[in-house]
Amino acid sequence: MTESNASASARMIFHVPLQLDPSLHSASQIRPMKLQQAFRDIGYSVNVVEGCAAERKRCITAIKRNIRNGVKYDFLYSESSTMPTLLTESHHMPTHPCLDFPFFSFCKRNGIPIGLFYRDIHWCFINKNKDFKQRVAKYFYRYDLSQYAKLLDMLFLPSLEMLQHIPFSFPRKVEELPAGCDIHPINPHVFDGRLRLLYIGGIGGIYDMRTLFRAVSQTPNVSLTVCCRPDDWKAVSSDYTPLMADNINIVHKYGADLDGLYAQADLFAMFFTNDYTQFAVPYKLFDTMGYAMPVFAPSCTWTGSFIERNRVGVVCDDSVDSVRASLTTLTARPELLASCREKMQAIASSNTWQARARQVADSLTRINK
């Protein structure tokens, strides 16, 4: 397999232990749907295993029958859930322990390489004194890791930095596989003397944007638009309302309506930091890449390192004074953003969803050679 598309006979299995719902706007839902389509785009016939346990069982039975009848699959690619695999039913009870991992074992015995994208390890950062359900969930998260060590040929992570935080030793190859992007028509916003910041995503919790709110509210000729879910804003509004100013706007938009937000912005702000952001790779970073939009982030985060390495945005210290100084400089020197936009556009083609699918295919099809 090379950078060219797959052959006409190429066939793969795509496994995800949950029901995918196009109406949900979380990365855990969007990413596997984007990758499924990307595998088809590069020429694969994709046999999908997804849904509730009963639906996955039907899919698995059909695929096992295919394999026994001589159908060849190039590889199995899986995406983990944010829940432990055995707890993904709506009632979160482990009622189907002999489904997903025994299927992986069957594929392994039949010479099918297996790769899995491990989404996140936020569960490792949950206080150990939390409630009983969370303590039980940790047991099942660790069970997932034990099965990955036995069954996977390759582990894909959002970043390699994440590996040192995973409480297990993976004996085989590990690769980075962050989100991809869709290339959008570029109609850059014409700078008119007012720097327009945009943020789209979660707010509150690990997405603590209060430093940014404070800085923007104190900086002339700068505005910030935050697009989030209505329920998310309701949950944090009491913390953020005292920080609101005339130059900060909260909106709730989805899908194609986001294009208009990008078209009116100069800079995408991902300004939040915590222990998790040192290795976490925001889905929105790569989504924004498809719009060739420069990004603004704290220098101490993985996103900040990516920005500095590729010169596709602006970073600064995590303080109100530092943010204000950076925004003031950008308002006076908008040509800096134009350069970042050009560089972001230049790297977008190597970070598409199709490029991610080719990477998976190349890596897994080399295993048995």
MARKOL-657070 format. One record per residue: residue in one letter; x, y, z of N, C-alpha, C, O in turn. Coordinates in steps of 0.001 Angstrom, whole numbers, plus 500000, padded with zeros to 6 digits. Layout:
// residues N
aXYZXYZXYZXYZ ...
This chain:
// residues 369
m500850498808500000500000500000500000500886501242500000501798501337500821 t500649502173499124501405503423499071500445504575499257499321504386499722 e500890505786498891500014506943499018498887506909498000497953507706498091 s498955506000497029497857505868496076496683505210496767496791504712497887 n495558505218496072494364504630496652494457503112496665495301502527495986 a493579502474497447493581501024497576493144500376496269492518501015495423 s493486499088496116493065498348494930491574498060494992490940498186496040 a491030497671493847489585497440493759489123496313494672487954496272495056 s490033495386495031489654494238495859489902494478497342489684493583498159 a490360495691497700490714495966499090489468495951499978488431496509499622 r489587495310501127488460495188502046488979495307503478490041494779503807 m488233495995504315488642496190505707487427496093506627486282496161506182 i487709495930507931486682495923508961486855497182509797487959497494510243 f485768497896510006485786499095510846484905498826512056483699498617511925 h485518498832513233484815498477514477484727499690515397485724500378515618 v483559499948515921483385500972516946482279500497517882481173500216517419 p482544500399519190481602499736520103480496500657520630480246500720521834 l479853501354519730478751502223520123477932502560518889478336502277517761 q476776503167519119475911503605518031476337504995517591476362505927518395 l476671505133516312477039506444515787475777507195515385474894506644514729 d475706508446515782474524509264515548474949510571514885475572511411515535 p474623510762513597475042511983512882474508513264513511475057514339513274 s473449513168514304472881514379514896473672514859516105473486515988516560 l474559514005516632475403514412517748476667515076517210477199514671516176 h477138516086517911478223516902517373479540516738518126480424517589518016 s479681515656518889480919515432519631481953514762518739481611514057517789 a483221514990519057484300514402518269484259512877518288484616512232517302 s483820512296519414483770510834519510482762510239518536482858509061518193 q481813511023518093480847510581517085481319510951515678481239510132514763 i481803512164515506482150512659514173483377511943513619483398511566512448 r484404511751514458485653511184513968485477509818513298485935509651512168 p484830508824513947484694507526513268483859507594511996484119506840511058 m482866508474511938482087508608510708482938509207509587482843508784508435 k483770510195509933484663510796508931485658509766508403485926509712507203 l486205508947509307487201507964508878486574506834508066487174506359507103 q485380506405508445484703505391507622484591505863506180484913505126505248 q484133507094506004483991507628504651485341507786503968485457507571502761 a486362508161504733487690508328504156488236507011503629488866506984502572 f488002505911504355488441504603503855487729504264502544488333503710501626 r486464504597502469485747504369501206486312505259500093486444504832498946 d486640506500500454487174507437499467488471506939498846488731507183497668 i489291506239499638490570505771499100490456504365498507491465503767498132 g489230503834498419489024502615497651488704501359498417488660500283497820 y488478501446499718488190500245500490486698499924500507485849500813500563 s486411498640500457485084498147500812485094497982502323485896497217502859 v484211498693503016484262498767504477483113497960505080481943498277504867 n483456496918505831482474496181506616482470496757508019483476496677508723 v481359497333508430481289498086509676480672497244510790479663496569510590 v481298497297511965480746496721513194480487497884514147481426498453514704 e479231498235514334478899499336515237477487499135515770476798498192515381 g477060500022516659475709499944517222475703499352518611476754499177519227 c474521499044519100474403498368520393474959496953520269475292496508519171 a475059496253521386475677494920521387474959493966520446475608493193519742 a473631494006520420472884493100519541473191493382518076473314492456517274 e473314494662517726473635495013516341475059494615515996475312494108514903 r475984494838516908477374494449516653477486492936516502478256492445515676 k476718492198517300476754490736517202476324490272515814476919489350515255 r475296490905515259474853490538513901475947490829512882476213490020511993 c476577491989513020477657492340512089478828491375512215479389490941511209 i479199491037513449480319490133513696480030488744513135480906488118512538 t478821488271513323478444486953512789478603486917511284479112485940510733 a478170487982510610478279488035509147479731488070508702480093487412507726 i480563488821509393481970488920509015482693487598509273483518487178508462 k482395486941510390482995485629510650482622484637509555483450483835509121 r481370484699509115480930483815508036481729484115506763482156483196506063 n481926485384506474482724485763505301484127485184505383484633484615504416 i484751485335506547486125484860506709486200483344506538487109482831505887 r485247482640507123485236481172506989484995480749505545485412479667505131 n484321481606504779484057481306503368485158481818502444485032481754501221 g486236482325503035487389482695502224487528484163501884488459484538501171 v486636485002502369486760486444502120487990486968502863488188486662504039 k488806487754502175490033488284502748489846489741503176489360490573502410 y490239490024504400490217491401504905491660491862505114492470491142505698 d491969493051504639493335493563504765493687493893506209494828493692506626 f492730494393506975492988494734508367491677495067509061490649495292508422 l491742495091510394490645495561511232491116496835511921492169496856512559 y490329497891511787490616499157512464489467499459513411488298499378513032 s489809499810514652488790500097515658489029501465516279490163501939516349 e487952502090516727488029503336517495487384503077518857486251502602518932 s488098503386519913487555503156521246486433504145521550486328505203520930 s485613503780522503484588504676523018485164505486524165486206505129524714 t484495506577524534484891507286525743484516506489526990485026506754528079 m483616505506526826483281504575527901484107503302527736484569503018526630 p484307502527528808484928501213528638484110500370527668482886500486527624 t484775499530526895484109498748525854482952497926526394481905497843525751 l483117497323527551482072496452528105480905497225528728479905496626529125 l481030498551528814479980499351529460479285500302528485478685501287528916 t479353500030527202478810500973526220477316500795525946476730501573525194 e476695499775526551475244499669526422474568500833527158475174501438528042 s473348501140526806472655502286527394472521502176528911472478503187529612 h472455500935529416472341500740530868473712500665531549473791500611532777 h474797500661530754476174500648531252476476499444532133477239499546533094 m475879498308531804476179497061532485476944496146531538476671496155530337 p477898495352532038478724494488531184477994493199530790478383492105531198 t476946493344530002476098492194529675476609491381528483476077490307528201 h477639491879527774478144491159526596479676491064526643480357491632525789 p480214490354527630481673490284527765482347489445526692483563489538526519 c481588488626525965482175487711524981481870488159523556481588487339522682 l481929489470523333481572489979522016482758490628521307483303490039520374 d483160491793521711484135492572520942485545491985520992486154491758519947 f486067491739522185487436491241522253487567489804521745488573489493521108 p486610488918521992486683487612521329486652487723519799487265486907519110 f485955488711519270485972488945517820487368489374517369487859488909516340 f488013490264518139489390490642517820490283489393517810491117489225516920 s490099488528518804490910487319518893490683486423517678491631485846517146 f489429486306517236489109485516516044489835486086514832490415485337514046 c489805487395514679490479488021513538491988487803513617492638487546512603 k492534487905514808493969487712514982494368486292514593495384486092513928 r493571485304515006493873483911514654493796483683513143494426482767512615 n493027484512512461492898484389511013493828485326510241493632485572509050 g494839485842510936495896486597510272495516488005509852496160488573508970 i494486488584510458494058489934510110494719490912511077494473490834512280 p495550491831510584496180492813511474495121493706512124494113494051511508 i495374494068513370494405494853514141495065496114514673496114496065515315 g494424497250514390494864498526514946493700499207515629492556499086515190 l493987499923516700492927500612517437493372502017517806494501502231518247 f492466502970517619492692504342518063492143504492519469490943504343519702 y493048504793520415492641504976521814492405506463522037493330507274521989 r491158506796522279490699508175522176491285509103523236491873510133522906 d491128508746524489491628509618525555491763508831526848491288507701526965 i492420509456527811492584508822529120492164509797530222492792509881531277 h491112510508529953490604511437530954490255510705532253490318511276533341 w489887509428532113489523508647533296490689508524534281490468508357535480 c491925508604533786493083508517534676493220509756535557493894509724536587 f492583510838535147492724512093535866491549512360536802491471513414537434 i490648511403536882489513511543537787489968511245539211490663510256539446 n489590512074540139489961511891541546489554510492542024488410510074541844 k490495509782542629490212508401543052489146508319544144488631507238544430 n488820509438544742487778509441545768486386509738545207485433509935545960 k486284509766543905484981510016543292484026508853543591484372507923544319 d482823508923543016481782507978543421482070506549542976482994506293542204 f481278505649543470481469504214543247481462503854541760482269503039541314 k480562504455541005480461504135539568481760504455538843482195503685537986 q482383505575539172483640505930538517484760504977538905485621504662538083 r484756504518540150485786503554540563485601502228539845486580501586539465 v484355501814539655484086500588538904484488500754537445485072499852536844 a484168501914536881484516502171535482486022502061535269486462501563534233 k486822502521536242488275502434536097488734500988535952489671500705535205 y488083500080536659488429498662536507488236498238535059489091497541534513 f487143498634534422486858498221533052487742498956532045488069498400530996 y488127500173532342489104500850531481490422500071531470491040499884530422 r490838499623532654492084498856532735491946497497532036492907496980531465 y490756496938532092490531495688531368490710495913529865491319495087529184 d490185497023529346490404497365527937491894497363527612492321496757526629 l492681498041528439494115498142528183494781496772528172495672496522527360 s494359495891529061494950494551529099494644493790527813495486493040527318 q493442493979527271493080493309526030493824493909524835494220493187523920 y494013495222524846494773495857523765496193495285523712496718494999522635 a496806495124524888498172494610524931498264493210524339499270492859523723 k497204492398524526497204491028524013496873490954522521497425490118521804 l495983491818522054495345491580520761495755492538519656495661492181518481 l496200493724519983496476494706518937497850494507518324498802494126519004 d497937494769517040499227494847516358499767496270516378500978496484516326 m498861497242516455499276498640516472498285499460517274497071499284517166 l498828500357518078498010501272518852498171502668518266499290503156518108 f497058503304517946497068504676517451496611505603518570495639505318519268 l497328506724518733497009507697519767496890509090519153497464509349518096 p496157509983519799496113511360519290497501512000519258497817512761518344 s498332511687520268499713512170520309500577511131521000500096510381521849 l501857511086520638502757510146521302502990510532522759503302509677523588 e502839511831523072502987512273524456501969511612525381502206511490526583 m500847511189524827499809510550525633500273509199526178499796508757527223 l501199508542525478501597507177525843502155507105527261501894506139527979 q502917508114527672503542508062529007502526508185530136502855507931531295 h501289508572529809500252508704530832499330507484530885498460507400531752 i499518506536529959498668505353529940499260504309530891500433503959530753 p498483503806531848499030502897532861499156501450532393498634500534533029 f499859501255531270500172499896530832501314499979529843501633501052529330 s501922498846529581503022498779528634502528498102527365502110496945527399 f502575498826526229502141498239524969503365497703524228504279498472523931 p503406496409523924504638495797523436504920495993521951506003495659521472 r503941496538521222504151496671519775504135498129519354504285499017520193 k503958498388518070504160499725517534503036500677517926501869500296518019 v503430501931518153502481502997518480502693504135517486503828504510517190 e501597504674516977501677505799516041500701506893516435499662506630517041 e501049508120516083500119509234516229499064509176515134499379508897513977 l497826509435515492496753509514514504495732510556514976494631510200515397 p496094511832514905495127512858515317493977512946514326493953512238513319 a493040513810514619491912514014513709492403514528512365493544514971512236 g491538514465511373491846515002510061491039516256509795490383516791510689 c491093516718508554490333517913508197489687517732506828490140516931506010 d488647518473506604488040518632505281488489519981504747488438520980505464 i488925520019503502489398521272502909488200522111502470487374521667501673 h488120523325503000487026524224502675487523525334501745488699525697501791 p486641525873500903487023527042500096487483528170501015486835528472502017 i488591528778500666489171529803501526488791531189501016489159531596499914 n488041531896501859487710533295501590488115534100502819487282534405503672 p489417534446502905489914535064504131489161536342504490488845537170503636 h488890536468505778488269537695506266489235538861506069490411538759506419 v488748539956505514489575541138505299489691541905506613488695542370507167 f490916542026507095491130542689508376490745544166508272491193544874507371 d489917544614509198489405545986509154489797546801510384489153547796510718 g490867546360511052491324547083512224490815546498513531491276546881514607 r489869545575513446489350544907514642489684543428514546489294542767513584 l490396542903515522490797541500515531489642540655516042489171540854517162 r489181539710515222488016538894515566488460537470515903488952536742515041 l488279537088517164488611535740517628487363534870517609486247535345517821 l487580533580517348486493532605517322486891531389518134488036530940518076 y485946530858518889486127529553519523484860528733519329483751529232519521 i485031527459518943483912526536518773484240525280519563485285524668519342 g483366524885520479483612523658521230483053523735522643482210524577522953 g483548522830523499483091522776524876483608523948525691484609524573525341 i482924524232526761483351525306527655483090524859529094482100524186529381 g483997525246529990483898524792531376484682523512531587485030522832530622 g484964523175532831485750521977533123487166522127532603487854523093532934 i487605521173531788488961521255531234489078522343530183490186522709529792 y487953522863529722487960523969528761487695525275529519486668525924529321 d488624525639530373488480526831531205489040528024530437490252528160530275 m488139528886529966488534529997529112488430531340529826488352532380529173 r488428531331531135488227532582531857489385533561531677489166534772531665 t490606533062531536491738533957531257491521534696529949491743535904529869 l491087533974528925490831534603527629489706535634527734489819536736527199 f488623535275528424487510536212528593487982537495529263487643538590528814 r488751537369530319489228538558531035490093539434530116489950540656530079 a490987538776529383491899539544528527491154540250527394491403541425527126 v490249539543526733489513540150525627488672541325526115488611542363525457 s488035541166527250487172542233527768487958543509528069487383544594528148 q489289543371528237490132544524528576490937545051527397491735545972527569 t490751544494526204491606544837525064490809545545523982489852544975523457 p491172546763523635490452547490522581490624546841521211491639546196520947 n489635547012520344489684546561518950489838545050518818490415544562517846 v489325544320519787489327542858519759487932542380520141487285542960521012 s487471541307519476486201540690519856486363539180519889487257538625519251 l485490538524520640485517537065520769484112536524520589483175536967521254 t483969535556519678482721534812519525482948533387520003483847532701519517 v482138532943520950482217531580521479480969530828521036479848531235521339 c481173529728520318480074528882519855480108527581520642481068526818520541 c479071527326521422479026526125522256477594525628522330476669526293521865 r477419524451522921476083523909523093475311524743524131475900525228525097 p474018524904523933473226525664524922473360525125526337473491525904527281 d473328523793526504473423523211527842474788523474528478474893523675529688 d475842523469527639477178523748528168477247525169528718477792525405529797 w476691526105527966476730527494528419475881527681529677476266528408530593 k474752527035529709473885527140530888474615526655532132474470527227533212 a475404525589531968476095524998533122477189525905533679477507525823534866 v477777526777532835478902527599533303478591529093533317479444529899533689 s477398529463532922477091530884532753477303531688534039477703532850533982 s477039531084535185477220531825536432478684532192536662478975533209537292 d479617531363536151481047531655536285481513532684535266482429533461535538 y480886532693534090481371533527532993480614534844532844481164535806532308 t479375534908533303478595536140533142479295537361533737479254538429533126 p479936537249534907480648538426535438481816538881534558482289540009534697 l482283538011533653483421538341532790482981538853531424483814539277530622 m481693538816531158481188539210529848481356540716529615481333541515530550 a481525541072528351481631542466527942480985542603526570480581541611525965 d480892543826526089480235544068524793480966543405523633480372543155522585 n482250543121523816483036542525522725483131541007522816483955540399522133 i482295540385523655482236538922523763480814538477523453479848538982524026 n480704537522522537479385537075522074479295535555522177480211534854521746 i478211535041522738477970533597522861476905533203521849475827533796521819 v477202532193521010476241531718520013476150530201520093477019529542520663 h475080529658519513474870528207519487474522527813518057473364527901517649 k475527527376517296475318527023515892475948525670515606476806525204516356 y475514525035514507475975523691514149476126523580512627475624524406511865 g476834522530512221476877522153510817477330523258509897478331523926510159 a476594523453508820476968524418507792477002525845508315477690526694507749 d476267526121509391476270527479509952477648527868510492477935529053510658 l478496526881510766479832527190511275480695527852510206481604528618510525 d480411527557508939481187528174507860481148529686507959482161530357507761 g479979530220508265479850531666508382480667532236509521481201533340509408 l480773531492510628481581531955511754483055532020511376483746532985511701 y483529530985510685484927530992510245485194532125509263486252532753509304 a484237532385508384484419533414507361484548534810507967485113535709507345 q484026534989509174484038536313509801485153536467510827485240537499511491 a486012535450510967487029535460512021488438535602511457488699535271510300 d489340536102512303490761536224511956491617535165512634492664534782512112 l491175534687513801492027533829514632491147532906515456490160533344516046 f491511531606515496490765530625516281491447530476517632492627530133517702 a490705530735518708491284530738520050491032529412520745489884529028520970 m492105528714521083492012527484521881492794527729523164493761527028523463 f492357528742523920493160529199525032492635528653526353491870529303527066 f493075527432526651492793526804527942493944525855528246494559525307527331 t494230525664529501495356524809529864495097524098531189494488524649532106 n495577522861531260495529522037532463496482520868532224497143520809531188 d496555519958533157497471518820532987497162518037531720498069517520531068 y495903517951531378495471517141530237495898517754528912496217517023527974 t495911519096528813496228519750527538497701519631527168498089520007526062 q498524519117528070499937518938527742500156517838526705501181517815526024 f499186516925526587499320515858525595498047515652524773498071514946523765 a496936516263525195495681516088524465495712516870523155496276517961523079 v495089516284522116495065516891520790493622517269520470492814516390520169 p493281518547520526491886518941520285491437518623518864492128518926517891 y490268518007518769489677517733517465489559519011516648489792519004515439 k489197520108517305488943521357516596490198521963515990490100522778515072 l491374521589516477492600522105515883492695521722514414493000522556513561 f492430520447514127492542519985512745491313520358511925491412520594510721 d490168520411512572488979520889511889489210522317511385488841522661510263 t489822523128512230490116524515511876491152524608510768491131525551509977 m492058523638510703493073523622509658492446523645508265492981524270507349 g491309522959508109490648522911506808490129524255506354489828524439505175 y490018525214507288489620526582506947490838527507506827490691528710506613 a492031526937506966493276527722506944493229528857507951493672529969507665 m492695528578509121492530529596510158493676529524511157493868528472511767 p494451530594511355495488530585512399494887530320513769493716530613514011 v495705529757514672495222529324515986496019530027517089497213530286516946 f495332530323518179495911531005519337495786530081520544494685529637520871 a496907529786521211496876528825522324497989529130523312498941529831522970 p497883528614524533498985528755525502500201527970525042500073526892524461 s501375528513525302502608527868524843502874526554525566503624525721525057 c502281526344526738502562525147527547501716523942527161501774522926527854 t500934524006526088500056522909525687500595522202524445501475522715523753 w500047521006524176500407520301522942500030521143521730500777521203520753 t498878521789521793498446522651520693499435523784520485499772524120519350 g499902524375521582500885525441521464502167524966520798502732525668519960 s502627523775521170503835523216520539503622522988519052504507523267518243 f502440522477518689502125522255517274502138523581516518502672523657515411 i501563524610517097501520525925516455502931526460516229503255526933515139 e503766526383517258505136526897517129505938526095516116506690526663515324 r505780524780516141506543523913515235506202524177513778507076524151512911 n504928524432513514504476524613512135504247526077511755503921526384510609 r504420526974512724504264528419512499502890528742511908502773529473510924 v501849528174512539500487528339512019499589529125512978498365529006512926 g500195529921513845499394530701514764500258531436515757501422531735515492 v499679531723516898500339532546517915500201531861519267499138531338519599 v501279531865520045501238531325521402501746532377522374502482533288521995 c501344532240523634501847533128524678501659532446526025501089531358526100 d502131533075527075501967532530528420500493532551528825499680533296528279 d500189531709529799498812531607530275498564532663531361498489532353532551 s498441533900530918498144534989531844497381536067531098497501536198529880 v496600536833531832495813537895531207496722538917530534496438539357529420 d497805539296531193498706540302530622499351539815529329499476540568528364 s499757538552529322500395538003528126499405537910526974499750538230525837 v498178537475527251497157537398526209496857538788525660496774538971524445 r496697539761526540496421541127526095497540541644525200497271542262524170 a498793541397525580499932541879524799499947541235523408500200541908522410 s499676539936523352499667539238522062498561539762521157498784539988519968 l497373539955521715496251540436520902496483541865520432496106542220519315 t497090542674521260497408544054520871498414544075519734498285544868518801 t499422543201519807500419543111518730499776542682517421500073543246516368 l498895541688517480498248541199516269497330542259515648497210542351514427 t496702543039516488495847544111515970496679545135515207496230545684514201 a497890545388515688498775546359515033499505545768513833499903546495512922 r499681544434513834500456543790512748499685542594512177500076541447512396 p498600542851511452497783541757510906498510540909509871498068539804509559 e499628541416509331500387540619508361500935539344508985501204538374508276 l501103539334510302501561538119510972500545536990510813500920535831510637 l499273537329510874498228536323510706498142535853509262497852534684509006 a498388536746508323498355536342506915499409535281506627499161534337505878 s500586535439507225501648534444507048501251533106507662501487532051507074 c500646533156508852500195531921509506499113531229508685499098530002508587 r498218531999508102497148531423507284497717530684506080497243529603505732 e498728531261505445499358530611504290499996529285504694499880528293503974 k500661529267505831501312528032506282500277526980506680500473525793506417 m499181527401507310498125526458507666497517525830506421497260524627506388 q497289526643505401496735526126504146497697525145503495497271524164502885 a498994525407503622499992524549502978500051523157503595500313522187502885 i499811523033504910499912521712505541498578520973505575498532519800505946 a497494521643505193496179521010505304496068519753504451495470518769504888 s496633519763503240496455518625502331497075517338502873496640516245502510 s498078517453503728498701516246504309498045515851505630498504514933506310 n496977516547505981496270516256507226494777516035507010493984516223507933 t494387515640505805492985515362505518492583514020506133493434513235506552 w491283513775506178490805512469506654491291511352505741491586510253506211 q491377511624504433491873510603503503493340510281503792493758509128503691 a494118511305504150495519511064504522495608510202505778496486509345505880 r494707510421506731494697509592507936494344508137507587494959507208508111 a493359507942506709492970506585506319494122505887505610494356504701505844 r494842506594504753495991505989504067497075505605505063497718504566504914 q497280506440506082498282506113507100497931504809507802498788503941507970 v496673504668508212496237503437508873496448502238507949497011501220508350 a495987502378506709496112501271505760497564500898505517497909499717505510 d498426501904505315499841501631505084500468500910506276501206499940506106 s500169501391507474500788500827508681500320499392508933501133498529509264 l499035499132508784498509497803509126498777496776508032498986495600508331 t498774497196506781499031496213505721500510495819505647500843494808505029 r501395496596506261502808496233506285503120495181507339504190494572507304 i502213494959508268502505494101509425502804492663509011503721492046509551 n502054492129508073502238490724507679503207490554506513503333489458505967 k503884491622506132504816491506504997506237491261505474507150491139504658 
